[in-house]
Amino acid sequence: MQVGQYCEALWIKAAEEQAHARYEALPQTKDIRAEQARADLIPLSRGKRRMNPDITESIDEITGGKRSISLPLMRPYGVKADIIKKAIDWCKSEFGQIISASKAVECWKNYKRFEKWAKDKGSLNST
């Protein structure tokens, strides 16, 4: 179970990293970063940086007034083989056990099944 949980944690981390990379690649994000760089040029006043209203308005125009966003996580591509390799290495260093790639995949699948079962069980108890 721990190997499967380790794989799942790496999978989620990869999905988050890819979502963040997609966000940073957006033209709007690059515009926001440019405005933030302008703000960094403003000297600190008593330990605080006061935002120039011009910069604040520019960022509001870019974002449509929304200052927080939610990044949708999608299936991360090109990471499965690396996750399995890391899980094998982790298992060896953590437990002193050498497992095969197929065993790591099996552990991951068993963990996902358990996770689904626990989620379904929890939703039945809450109703």
C-alpha positions as CSV (number, residue, x, y, z in Angstrom):
1,M,0.0,0.0,0.0
2,Q,2.8,2.4,0.8
3,V,4.4,1.9,-2.6
4,G,1.1,2.6,-4.3
5,Q,0.5,5.7,-2.1
6,Y,4.0,6.9,-3.0
7,C,3.3,6.4,-6.7
8,E,0.0,8.3,-6.4
9,A,1.6,11.2,-4.5
10,L,4.2,11.5,-7.3
11,W,1.4,11.4,-9.9
12,I,-0.5,14.2,-8.3
13,K,2.7,16.2,-7.9
14,A,3.4,15.8,-11.6
15,A,-0.1,16.9,-12.5
16,E,0.3,20.0,-10.3
17,E,3.6,20.8,-11.9
18,Q,2.3,20.5,-15.4
19,A,-0.8,22.6,-14.5
20,H,1.5,25.3,-13.1
21,A,3.7,25.2,-16.2
22,R,0.6,25.5,-18.5
23,Y,-0.5,28.6,-16.4
24,E,2.9,30.2,-16.5
25,A,3.0,29.8,-20.3
26,L,-0.2,31.8,-20.8
27,P,0.2,35.2,-22.3
28,Q,-1.9,36.8,-19.5
29,T,0.4,35.3,-16.9
30,K,3.4,36.7,-18.7
31,D,1.7,40.1,-18.7
32,I,0.9,39.8,-14.9
33,R,4.6,38.9,-14.2
34,A,5.7,42.0,-16.1
35,E,3.4,44.2,-14.0
36,Q,4.7,42.5,-10.9
37,A,8.3,43.2,-12.0
38,R,7.3,46.9,-12.2
39,A,6.0,46.7,-8.7
40,D,9.3,45.3,-7.5
41,L,11.0,48.5,-8.7
42,I,9.0,50.5,-6.2
43,P,11.0,51.2,-3.0
44,L,9.8,49.8,0.3
45,S,8.1,52.3,2.6
46,R,8.5,51.4,6.3
47,G,9.0,47.8,5.5
48,K,6.0,47.6,3.2
49,R,5.7,47.8,-0.5
50,R,2.8,50.1,-1.5
51,M,1.2,49.0,-4.8
52,N,1.0,51.8,-7.4
53,P,-2.7,52.1,-8.4
54,D,-1.6,52.1,-12.0
55,I,0.0,48.7,-11.6
56,T,-3.0,47.4,-9.6
57,E,-5.4,48.6,-12.4
58,S,-3.3,47.0,-15.1
59,I,-3.3,43.6,-13.3
60,D,-7.1,44.0,-12.7
61,E,-7.5,44.6,-16.5
62,I,-5.5,41.5,-17.3
63,T,-7.3,39.3,-14.8
64,G,-10.7,40.7,-15.2
65,G,-10.7,41.6,-11.5
66,K,-10.1,38.0,-10.4
67,R,-7.0,37.8,-8.3
68,S,-7.2,34.1,-7.5
69,I,-7.5,31.2,-9.9
70,S,-8.0,27.5,-9.8
71,L,-5.7,25.4,-11.9
72,P,-7.5,22.3,-13.4
73,L,-5.4,19.2,-12.9
74,M,-5.2,16.9,-15.9
75,R,-3.5,13.5,-16.4
76,P,0.2,14.2,-16.5
77,Y,1.9,12.9,-19.6
78,G,5.3,11.2,-19.9
79,V,5.8,10.6,-16.2
80,K,4.5,7.1,-15.5
81,A,7.9,5.3,-16.2
82,D,9.7,7.8,-14.1
83,I,7.2,7.3,-11.2
84,I,7.6,3.6,-11.3
85,K,11.4,3.9,-11.3
86,K,11.3,6.3,-8.3
87,A,8.9,3.9,-6.5
88,I,11.3,1.0,-7.0
89,D,14.3,3.1,-5.8
90,W,12.2,4.4,-2.8
91,C,11.1,0.9,-1.9
92,K,14.7,-0.3,-1.9
93,S,16.0,2.6,0.2
94,E,12.9,2.7,2.6
95,F,12.4,-1.0,3.2
96,G,15.5,-2.7,1.8
97,Q,13.3,-4.5,-0.7
98,I,13.8,-4.8,-4.4
99,I,10.6,-4.9,-6.4
100,S,10.0,-5.2,-10.1
101,A,8.3,-2.6,-12.3
102,S,5.2,-4.8,-12.6
103,K,5.1,-5.2,-8.8
104,A,5.2,-1.4,-8.4
105,V,2.4,-1.0,-11.0
106,E,0.4,-3.7,-9.1
107,C,0.9,-1.9,-5.8
108,W,-0.3,1.4,-7.4
109,K,-3.4,-0.3,-8.8
110,N,-4.2,-1.9,-5.5
111,Y,-3.8,1.5,-3.7
112,K,-6.1,3.2,-6.3
113,R,-8.7,0.4,-5.7
114,F,-8.4,0.8,-1.9
115,E,-8.7,4.6,-2.3
116,K,-11.9,4.3,-4.4
117,W,-13.3,1.7,-1.9
118,A,-12.6,4.0,1.1
119,K,-14.1,7.0,-0.7
120,D,-17.2,5.1,-1.7
121,K,-17.5,3.7,1.9
122,G,-17.1,7.1,3.3
123,S,-19.8,8.6,1.1
124,L,-22.3,5.9,2.1
125,N,-21.7,6.6,5.8
126,S,-22.2,10.3,5.4
127,T,-25.7,10.0,4.0
